[in-house]
Amino acid sequence: MGDPAGIGPEIVVRALLERPDLQGQVVVAGDAATLRRAADVVRLQCGGARLDVMVLGGLREWAHASRPGLALIQACVPGSLAPWGRISAEAGRAAADSIAAAARWVLAGQARALVTAPVHKEALAAAGLPHPGHTEFLQSLAAEHAGVPVSEMPVRMMLSAPGLATVLVSIHVSLRQALEAVTTQRVMDTIRITAAHYRRCGMPEVRIAVAGLNPHAGEGGLFGREEIEILQPAVDRSRADGLHVSGPHAPDTVFMRARQGEFDVVVAMYHDQGLIPVKLLGLEHGVNTTLGLPMVRTSPDHGTAFDLAGTGRASATSLLAAVDAAIWMSRLSQS
């Protein structure tokens, strides 16, 4: 359900109202009172359309449920309703507990894929979660499930919109730390994880472009030697492994070239380098996918939008794109 103080619960309700075909495929991990409140505010914006919230005892009961509506499993401790638009430890804990419950269902093979509504990183921190966001939290849960250290389950964030996909070498760290994270091994790992994802999705010959770190990809060492000493070796070794990789390309044009069809995906060196171009195309169609997990996980490409919470006006378009992507990827991974 995402952060109960944000728009997550409302866009979950709106998504199931707009796409009734999903009502038999989606179960929500969250809080019943929060989702019922969301259903009430969305109904006022949707011409009185009603969506019943059915609280189930578990996934086995969901498998046998036949009537339409929002199937929900209480995944967090029931409490007072979180005030809309406010950061709180209680909201962060409810969101974290819901993520953990849903992730464990998927990891155990009880569900096919996980789609997460937006969370607020400050609320998660206030709740004592030692992870800066979804990606790192899910990595920890998956490593725990597999019985391996987190270091043995490297993951990467991919953000995609129609016409452009980017995968990040580093995620939620400071820019200074992100620059330090650009190593030949991390870039090679990112390329490998990206290729493995596309292979599972039926694209064994995916064309991967590696973005440079410096202006003009270093201009032959004039503006920095990272391209020569770090990135080029990663590209060369990945090619030697049989992957279709090119670069390092000038970062100010590589995303445009990918959108024009020259590449299928761009490996970006840090968070904003890769996400600004995708988000410029429009948040309403963006999908965040975590690569490297032993499960399918997607999310919408926007945040909790505290300023909209409680109005019922938030769009479910990006969430629906994430749900459709999760269904598609989970079918491919099972085939």
Contacts in CASP RR format, 6 or more apart in sequence:
PFRMAT RR
TARGET T0000
AUTHOR 0000-0000-0000
METHOD contacts of the structure
MODEL  1
MGDPAGIGPEIVVRALLERPDLQGQVVVAGDAATLRRAADVVRLQCGGAR
LDVMVLGGLREWAHASRPGLALIQACVPGSLAPWGRISAEAGRAAADSIA
AAARWVLAGQARALVTAPVHKEALAAAGLPHPGHTEFLQSLAAEHAGVPV
SEMPVRMMLSAPGLATVLVSIHVSLRQALEAVTTQRVMDTIRITAAHYRR
CGMPEVRIAVAGLNPHAGEGGLFGREEIEILQPAVDRSRADGLHVSGPHA
PDTVFMRARQGEFDVVVAMYHDQGLIPVKLLGLEHGVNTTLGLPMVRTSP
DHGTAFDLAGTGRASATSLLAAVDAAIWMSRLSQS
1 8 0 8 1.000
1 9 0 8 1.000
1 12 0 8 1.000
1 28 0 8 1.000
1 29 0 8 1.000
1 30 0 8 1.000
1 31 0 8 1.000
1 34 0 8 1.000
1 35 0 8 1.000
1 94 0 8 1.000
1 95 0 8 1.000
1 98 0 8 1.000
1 117 0 8 1.000
2 8 0 8 1.000
2 9 0 8 1.000
2 30 0 8 1.000
2 95 0 8 1.000
2 98 0 8 1.000
2 99 0 8 1.000
2 116 0 8 1.000
2 117 0 8 1.000
2 118 0 8 1.000
2 119 0 8 1.000
2 304 0 8 1.000
3 82 0 8 1.000
3 91 0 8 1.000
3 92 0 8 1.000
3 94 0 8 1.000
3 95 0 8 1.000
3 117 0 8 1.000
3 118 0 8 1.000
3 119 0 8 1.000
3 120 0 8 1.000
3 123 0 8 1.000
3 304 0 8 1.000
4 31 0 8 1.000
4 34 0 8 1.000
4 81 0 8 1.000
4 82 0 8 1.000
4 91 0 8 1.000
4 94 0 8 1.000
4 95 0 8 1.000
5 82 0 8 1.000
5 83 0 8 1.000
5 84 0 8 1.000
5 85 0 8 1.000
5 86 0 8 1.000
5 87 0 8 1.000
5 88 0 8 1.000
5 91 0 8 1.000
5 120 0 8 1.000
5 123 0 8 1.000
5 304 0 8 1.000
5 306 0 8 1.000
5 309 0 8 1.000
6 84 0 8 1.000
6 85 0 8 1.000
6 118 0 8 1.000
6 120 0 8 1.000
6 304 0 8 1.000
6 305 0 8 1.000
6 306 0 8 1.000
6 308 0 8 1.000
6 309 0 8 1.000
6 310 0 8 1.000
7 117 0 8 1.000
7 118 0 8 1.000
7 303 0 8 1.000
7 304 0 8 1.000
7 305 0 8 1.000
7 308 0 8 1.000
7 309 0 8 1.000
7 310 0 8 1.000
7 312 0 8 1.000
7 314 0 8 1.000
8 38 0 8 1.000
8 117 0 8 1.000
8 118 0 8 1.000
8 304 0 8 1.000
8 314 0 8 1.000
8 319 0 8 1.000
9 34 0 8 1.000
9 35 0 8 1.000
9 37 0 8 1.000
9 38 0 8 1.000
9 117 0 8 1.000
10 38 0 8 1.000
10 41 0 8 1.000
10 42 0 8 1.000
10 309 0 8 1.000
10 310 0 8 1.000
10 312 0 8 1.000
10 314 0 8 1.000
11 117 0 8 1.000
11 300 0 8 1.000
11 314 0 8 1.000
11 315 0 8 1.000
11 316 0 8 1.000
11 319 0 8 1.000
12 28 0 8 1.000
12 35 0 8 1.000
12 38 0 8 1.000
12 70 0 8 1.000
12 117 0 8 1.000
12 316 0 8 1.000
12 319 0 8 1.000
13 35 0 8 1.000
13 38 0 8 1.000
13 39 0 8 1.000
13 42 0 8 1.000
13 51 0 8 1.000
13 70 0 8 1.000
14 42 0 8 1.000
14 46 0 8 1.000
14 312 0 8 1.000
14 314 0 8 1.000
14 315 0 8 1.000
14 316 0 8 1.000
15 22 0 8 1.000
15 316 0 8 1.000
15 319 0 8 1.000
15 320 0 8 1.000
15 323 0 8 1.000
16 22 0 8 1.000
16 23 0 8 1.000
16 26 0 8 1.000
16 51 0 8 1.000
16 69 0 8 1.000
16 70 0 8 1.000
17 42 0 8 1.000
17 46 0 8 1.000
17 49 0 8 1.000
17 51 0 8 1.000
18 316 0 8 1.000
18 320 0 8 1.000
19 320 0 8 1.000
19 323 0 8 1.000
20 68 0 8 1.000
22 323 0 8 1.000
23 68 0 8 1.000
23 69 0 8 1.000
23 70 0 8 1.000
23 71 0 8 1.000
24 65 0 8 1.000
24 68 0 8 1.000
24 71 0 8 1.000
25 327 0 8 1.000
26 71 0 8 1.000
26 115 0 8 1.000
26 323 0 8 1.000
27 56 0 8 1.000
27 59 0 8 1.000
27 62 0 8 1.000
27 71 0 8 1.000
27 72 0 8 1.000
27 73 0 8 1.000
27 111 0 8 1.000
28 35 0 8 1.000
28 70 0 8 1.000
28 71 0 8 1.000
28 72 0 8 1.000
28 73 0 8 1.000
29 72 0 8 1.000
29 73 0 8 1.000
29 75 0 8 1.000
29 98 0 8 1.000
29 99 0 8 1.000
29 101 0 8 1.000
29 102 0 8 1.000
29 105 0 8 1.000
30 72 0 8 1.000
30 73 0 8 1.000
30 74 0 8 1.000
30 75 0 8 1.000
30 76 0 8 1.000
30 94 0 8 1.000
30 98 0 8 1.000
30 101 0 8 1.000
31 74 0 8 1.000
31 75 0 8 1.000
31 76 0 8 1.000
31 78 0 8 1.000
31 79 0 8 1.000
31 94 0 8 1.000
31 98 0 8 1.000
32 53 0 8 1.000
32 55 0 8 1.000
32 72 0 8 1.000
32 74 0 8 1.000
32 78 0 8 1.000
33 78 0 8 1.000
33 79 0 8 1.000
33 81 0 8 1.000
34 81 0 8 1.000
34 82 0 8 1.000
34 94 0 8 1.000
35 53 0 8 1.000
35 70 0 8 1.000
35 72 0 8 1.000
36 53 0 8 1.000
37 81 0 8 1.000
38 310 0 8 1.000
38 312 0 8 1.000
39 50 0 8 1.000
39 51 0 8 1.000
39 52 0 8 1.000
39 53 0 8 1.000
39 70 0 8 1.000
41 310 0 8 1.000
41 311 0 8 1.000
41 312 0 8 1.000
42 51 0 8 1.000
42 312 0 8 1.000
43 49 0 8 1.000
43 50 0 8 1.000
43 51 0 8 1.000
44 312 0 8 1.000
45 311 0 8 1.000
45 312 0 8 1.000
45 313 0 8 1.000
51 69 0 8 1.000
51 70 0 8 1.000
52 67 0 8 1.000
52 68 0 8 1.000
52 69 0 8 1.000
52 70 0 8 1.000
53 69 0 8 1.000
53 70 0 8 1.000
53 72 0 8 1.000
54 65 0 8 1.000
54 67 0 8 1.000
54 69 0 8 1.000
54 70 0 8 1.000
54 71 0 8 1.000
54 72 0 8 1.000
55 72 0 8 1.000
55 73 0 8 1.000
55 74 0 8 1.000
56 62 0 8 1.000
56 65 0 8 1.000
56 71 0 8 1.000
56 72 0 8 1.000
56 73 0 8 1.000
57 73 0 8 1.000
57 74 0 8 1.000
58 73 0 8 1.000
59 73 0 8 1.000
59 105 0 8 1.000
59 110 0 8 1.000
59 111 0 8 1.000
62 71 0 8 1.000
62 73 0 8 1.000
65 71 0 8 1.000
73 101 0 8 1.000
75 97 0 8 1.000
75 98 0 8 1.000
75 100 0 8 1.000
75 101 0 8 1.000
75 102 0 8 1.000
76 93 0 8 1.000
76 94 0 8 1.000
76 95 0 8 1.000
76 97 0 8 1.000
76 98 0 8 1.000
76 101 0 8 1.000
77 93 0 8 1.000
77 94 0 8 1.000
77 97 0 8 1.000
79 90 0 8 1.000
80 90 0 8 1.000
82 88 0 8 1.000
82 90 0 8 1.000
82 91 0 8 1.000
82 94 0 8 1.000
84 306 0 8 1.000
84 309 0 8 1.000
84 310 0 8 1.000
85 304 0 8 1.000
85 306 0 8 1.000
85 307 0 8 1.000
85 309 0 8 1.000
86 306 0 8 1.000
87 120 0 8 1.000
87 122 0 8 1.000
87 123 0 8 1.000
87 126 0 8 1.000
88 123 0 8 1.000
88 126 0 8 1.000
89 123 0 8 1.000
89 126 0 8 1.000
89 127 0 8 1.000
89 128 0 8 1.000
90 127 0 8 1.000
91 120 0 8 1.000
91 123 0 8 1.000
91 127 0 8 1.000
92 119 0 8 1.000
92 120 0 8 1.000
92 123 0 8 1.000
92 124 0 8 1.000
92 126 0 8 1.000
92 127 0 8 1.000
92 129 0 8 1.000
93 127 0 8 1.000
95 119 0 8 1.000
95 120 0 8 1.000
95 123 0 8 1.000
95 124 0 8 1.000
95 127 0 8 1.000
96 119 0 8 1.000
96 124 0 8 1.000
96 127 0 8 1.000
96 129 0 8 1.000
96 137 0 8 1.000
99 116 0 8 1.000
99 119 0 8 1.000
99 134 0 8 1.000
99 137 0 8 1.000
99 138 0 8 1.000
99 141 0 8 1.000
100 137 0 8 1.000
100 141 0 8 1.000
102 111 0 8 1.000
102 114 0 8 1.000
102 116 0 8 1.000
103 114 0 8 1.000
103 138 0 8 1.000
103 141 0 8 1.000
103 142 0 8 1.000
103 295 0 8 1.000
103 297 0 8 1.000
104 141 0 8 1.000
104 145 0 8 1.000
105 111 0 8 1.000
106 112 0 8 1.000
106 113 0 8 1.000
106 114 0 8 1.000
106 295 0 8 1.000
106 296 0 8 1.000
106 297 0 8 1.000
107 141 0 8 1.000
107 142 0 8 1.000
107 145 0 8 1.000
107 294 0 8 1.000
107 295 0 8 1.000
108 145 0 8 1.000
112 296 0 8 1.000
112 326 0 8 1.000
112 327 0 8 1.000
112 330 0 8 1.000
112 334 0 8 1.000
113 295 0 8 1.000
113 296 0 8 1.000
113 297 0 8 1.000
113 298 0 8 1.000
113 326 0 8 1.000
113 327 0 8 1.000
113 329 0 8 1.000
113 330 0 8 1.000
114 138 0 8 1.000
114 295 0 8 1.000
114 296 0 8 1.000
114 297 0 8 1.000
114 298 0 8 1.000
114 326 0 8 1.000
115 297 0 8 1.000
115 298 0 8 1.000
115 299 0 8 1.000
115 319 0 8 1.000
115 322 0 8 1.000
115 323 0 8 1.000
115 326 0 8 1.000
116 134 0 8 1.000
116 297 0 8 1.000
116 298 0 8 1.000
116 299 0 8 1.000
117 299 0 8 1.000
117 300 0 8 1.000
117 319 0 8 1.000
118 299 0 8 1.000
118 300 0 8 1.000
118 302 0 8 1.000
118 303 0 8 1.000
118 304 0 8 1.000
118 305 0 8 1.000
119 133 0 8 1.000
119 134 0 8 1.000
119 304 0 8 1.000
120 303 0 8 1.000
120 304 0 8 1.000
120 306 0 8 1.000
121 132 0 8 1.000
121 133 0 8 1.000
121 172 0 8 1.000
124 131 0 8 1.000
124 132 0 8 1.000
124 133 0 8 1.000
124 137 0 8 1.000
125 132 0 8 1.000
129 137 0 8 1.000
131 137 0 8 1.000
131 140 0 8 1.000
132 171 0 8 1.000
132 172 0 8 1.000
133 172 0 8 1.000
134 288 0 8 1.000
134 290 0 8 1.000
134 297 0 8 1.000
134 299 0 8 1.000
135 155 0 8 1.000
135 157 0 8 1.000
135 171 0 8 1.000
135 172 0 8 1.000
135 290 0 8 1.000
136 171 0 8 1.000
136 172 0 8 1.000
138 155 0 8 1.000
138 290 0 8 1.000
138 293 0 8 1.000
138 297 0 8 1.000
139 150 0 8 1.000
139 153 0 8 1.000
139 155 0 8 1.000
139 290 0 8 1.000
139 293 0 8 1.000
140 150 0 8 1.000
142 153 0 8 1.000
142 155 0 8 1.000
142 293 0 8 1.000
142 294 0 8 1.000
142 295 0 8 1.000
143 149 0 8 1.000
143 150 0 8 1.000
143 152 0 8 1.000
143 153 0 8 1.000
145 294 0 8 1.000
146 153 0 8 1.000
146 294 0 8 1.000
153 292 0 8 1.000
153 293 0 8 1.000
153 294 0 8 1.000
154 189 0 8 1.000
154 193 0 8 1.000
154 292 0 8 1.000
155 193 0 8 1.000
155 290 0 8 1.000
155 291 0 8 1.000
155 292 0 8 1.000
155 293 0 8 1.000
156 167 0 8 1.000
156 168 0 8 1.000
156 169 0 8 1.000
156 171 0 8 1.000
156 189 0 8 1.000
156 190 0 8 1.000
156 193 0 8 1.000
156 194 0 8 1.000
156 290 0 8 1.000
156 291 0 8 1.000
156 292 0 8 1.000
157 167 0 8 1.000
157 168 0 8 1.000
157 171 0 8 1.000
157 288 0 8 1.000
157 289 0 8 1.000
157 290 0 8 1.000
157 291 0 8 1.000
158 165 0 8 1.000
158 166 0 8 1.000
158 167 0 8 1.000
158 168 0 8 1.000
158 194 0 8 1.000
158 197 0 8 1.000
158 265 0 8 1.000
158 288 0 8 1.000
158 289 0 8 1.000
158 290 0 8 1.000
158 291 0 8 1.000
159 165 0 8 1.000
159 166 0 8 1.000
159 168 0 8 1.000
159 274 0 8 1.000
159 275 0 8 1.000
159 278 0 8 1.000
159 279 0 8 1.000
159 286 0 8 1.000
159 287 0 8 1.000
159 288 0 8 1.000
159 289 0 8 1.000
159 301 0 8 1.000
160 166 0 8 1.000
160 278 0 8 1.000
160 286 0 8 1.000
160 287 0 8 1.000
160 289 0 8 1.000
160 325 0 8 1.000
161 278 0 8 1.000
161 279 0 8 1.000
161 281 0 8 1.000
161 282 0 8 1.000
161 285 0 8 1.000
161 286 0 8 1.000
161 287 0 8 1.000
161 301 0 8 1.000
162 281 0 8 1.000
162 285 0 8 1.000
163 258 0 8 1.000
163 259 0 8 1.000
163 261 0 8 1.000
163 281 0 8 1.000
164 255 0 8 1.000
164 258 0 8 1.000
164 259 0 8 1.000
164 266 0 8 1.000
164 277 0 8 1.000
164 278 0 8 1.000
164 281 0 8 1.000
165 258 0 8 1.000
165 264 0 8 1.000
165 265 0 8 1.000
165 266 0 8 1.000
165 278 0 8 1.000
166 255 0 8 1.000
166 265 0 8 1.000
166 266 0 8 1.000
166 267 0 8 1.000
166 268 0 8 1.000
166 274 0 8 1.000
166 275 0 8 1.000
166 277 0 8 1.000
166 278 0 8 1.000
167 190 0 8 1.000
167 193 0 8 1.000
167 194 0 8 1.000
167 265 0 8 1.000
167 266 0 8 1.000
167 267 0 8 1.000
167 268 0 8 1.000
167 291 0 8 1.000
168 190 0 8 1.000
168 267 0 8 1.000
168 268 0 8 1.000
168 269 0 8 1.000
168 270 0 8 1.000
168 271 0 8 1.000
168 274 0 8 1.000
168 275 0 8 1.000
169 178 0 8 1.000
169 181 0 8 1.000
169 182 0 8 1.000
169 186 0 8 1.000
169 187 0 8 1.000
169 190 0 8 1.000
169 267 0 8 1.000
169 268 0 8 1.000
169 269 0 8 1.000
169 270 0 8 1.000
170 177 0 8 1.000
170 178 0 8 1.000
170 181 0 8 1.000
170 182 0 8 1.000
170 186 0 8 1.000
170 269 0 8 1.000
170 270 0 8 1.000
170 271 0 8 1.000
171 271 0 8 1.000
172 271 0 8 1.000
173 181 0 8 1.000
173 271 0 8 1.000
175 270 0 8 1.000
175 272 0 8 1.000
178 269 0 8 1.000
178 270 0 8 1.000
178 271 0 8 1.000
179 213 0 8 1.000
179 270 0 8 1.000
181 270 0 8 1.000
182 213 0 8 1.000
182 226 0 8 1.000
182 230 0 8 1.000
182 231 0 8 1.000
182 269 0 8 1.000
182 270 0 8 1.000
183 230 0 8 1.000
184 230 0 8 1.000
184 231 0 8 1.000
184 233 0 8 1.000
184 234 0 8 1.000
184 237 0 8 1.000
185 234 0 8 1.000
187 210 0 8 1.000
187 230 0 8 1.000
187 231 0 8 1.000
187 234 0 8 1.000
187 267 0 8 1.000
187 269 0 8 1.000
188 234 0 8 1.000
188 237 0 8 1.000
188 238 0 8 1.000
190 267 0 8 1.000
191 208 0 8 1.000
191 210 0 8 1.000
191 234 0 8 1.000
191 235 0 8 1.000
191 238 0 8 1.000
191 243 0 8 1.000
191 245 0 8 1.000
191 267 0 8 1.000
192 238 0 8 1.000
192 241 0 8 1.000
192 243 0 8 1.000
193 291 0 8 1.000
193 292 0 8 1.000
194 206 0 8 1.000
194 208 0 8 1.000
194 265 0 8 1.000
194 267 0 8 1.000
194 291 0 8 1.000
195 206 0 8 1.000
195 208 0 8 1.000
195 243 0 8 1.000
196 291 0 8 1.000
196 292 0 8 1.000
197 289 0 8 1.000
197 291 0 8 1.000
197 292 0 8 1.000
198 204 0 8 1.000
198 206 0 8 1.000
198 264 0 8 1.000
198 265 0 8 1.000
199 206 0 8 1.000
200 329 0 8 1.000
200 332 0 8 1.000
200 333 0 8 1.000
201 329 0 8 1.000
201 332 0 8 1.000
202 332 0 8 1.000
203 264 0 8 1.000
205 244 0 8 1.000
206 244 0 8 1.000
206 264 0 8 1.000
206 265 0 8 1.000
207 244 0 8 1.000
207 246 0 8 1.000
207 262 0 8 1.000
207 263 0 8 1.000
207 264 0 8 1.000
207 265 0 8 1.000
208 238 0 8 1.000
208 243 0 8 1.000
208 244 0 8 1.000
208 245 0 8 1.000
208 246 0 8 1.000
208 263 0 8 1.000
208 264 0 8 1.000
208 265 0 8 1.000
208 266 0 8 1.000
208 267 0 8 1.000
209 245 0 8 1.000
209 246 0 8 1.000
209 247 0 8 1.000
209 249 0 8 1.000
209 254 0 8 1.000
209 257 0 8 1.000
209 258 0 8 1.000
209 262 0 8 1.000
209 263 0 8 1.000
209 265 0 8 1.000
209 266 0 8 1.000
209 267 0 8 1.000
210 231 0 8 1.000
210 234 0 8 1.000
210 235 0 8 1.000
210 245 0 8 1.000
210 246 0 8 1.000
210 247 0 8 1.000
210 248 0 8 1.000
210 249 0 8 1.000
210 266 0 8 1.000
210 267 0 8 1.000
211 248 0 8 1.000
211 249 0 8 1.000
211 251 0 8 1.000
211 254 0 8 1.000
211 255 0 8 1.000
211 266 0 8 1.000
211 267 0 8 1.000
211 268 0 8 1.000
211 269 0 8 1.000
211 273 0 8 1.000
211 274 0 8 1.000
212 218 0 8 1.000
212 226 0 8 1.000
212 227 0 8 1.000
212 231 0 8 1.000
212 247 0 8 1.000
212 248 0 8 1.000
212 249 0 8 1.000
212 250 0 8 1.000
212 251 0 8 1.000
212 254 0 8 1.000
212 269 0 8 1.000
213 226 0 8 1.000
213 227 0 8 1.000
213 230 0 8 1.000
213 231 0 8 1.000
213 248 0 8 1.000
213 251 0 8 1.000
213 269 0 8 1.000
214 223 0 8 1.000
214 224 0 8 1.000
214 226 0 8 1.000
214 227 0 8 1.000
215 223 0 8 1.000
215 250 0 8 1.000
215 251 0 8 1.000
215 252 0 8 1.000
216 223 0 8 1.000
216 250 0 8 1.000
216 252 0 8 1.000
217 227 0 8 1.000
217 247 0 8 1.000
217 248 0 8 1.000
217 249 0 8 1.000
217 250 0 8 1.000
217 251 0 8 1.000
218 224 0 8 1.000
218 225 0 8 1.000
218 226 0 8 1.000
218 227 0 8 1.000
220 227 0 8 1.000
220 228 0 8 1.000
221 227 0 8 1.000
221 228 0 8 1.000
227 248 0 8 1.000
231 247 0 8 1.000
231 248 0 8 1.000
232 247 0 8 1.000
232 248 0 8 1.000
235 245 0 8 1.000
235 246 0 8 1.000
235 247 0 8 1.000
235 248 0 8 1.000
238 245 0 8 1.000
239 245 0 8 1.000
246 263 0 8 1.000
249 257 0 8 1.000
251 268 0 8 1.000
251 269 0 8 1.000
251 273 0 8 1.000
254 263 0 8 1.000
254 266 0 8 1.000
255 266 0 8 1.000
255 274 0 8 1.000
255 277 0 8 1.000
257 263 0 8 1.000
258 264 0 8 1.000
258 265 0 8 1.000
258 266 0 8 1.000
266 274 0 8 1.000
268 274 0 8 1.000
268 275 0 8 1.000
278 286 0 8 1.000
278 301 0 8 1.000
279 286 0 8 1.000
279 301 0 8 1.000
282 301 0 8 1.000
283 300 0 8 1.000
283 301 0 8 1.000
283 302 0 8 1.000
283 318 0 8 1.000
284 315 0 8 1.000
284 317 0 8 1.000
284 318 0 8 1.000
285 301 0 8 1.000
285 317 0 8 1.000
285 318 0 8 1.000
285 321 0 8 1.000
286 300 0 8 1.000
286 301 0 8 1.000
286 318 0 8 1.000
286 321 0 8 1.000
286 322 0 8 1.000
287 298 0 8 1.000
287 299 0 8 1.000
287 300 0 8 1.000
287 301 0 8 1.000
287 318 0 8 1.000
287 321 0 8 1.000
287 322 0 8 1.000
287 325 0 8 1.000
288 298 0 8 1.000
288 299 0 8 1.000
288 300 0 8 1.000
288 301 0 8 1.000
288 322 0 8 1.000
289 297 0 8 1.000
289 298 0 8 1.000
289 325 0 8 1.000
289 329 0 8 1.000
290 297 0 8 1.000
290 298 0 8 1.000
296 326 0 8 1.000
296 329 0 8 1.000
296 330 0 8 1.000
296 333 0 8 1.000
297 326 0 8 1.000
298 322 0 8 1.000
298 323 0 8 1.000
298 325 0 8 1.000
298 326 0 8 1.000
298 329 0 8 1.000
299 322 0 8 1.000
300 318 0 8 1.000
300 319 0 8 1.000
300 321 0 8 1.000
300 322 0 8 1.000
301 318 0 8 1.000
302 318 0 8 1.000
305 314 0 8 1.000
308 314 0 8 1.000
END
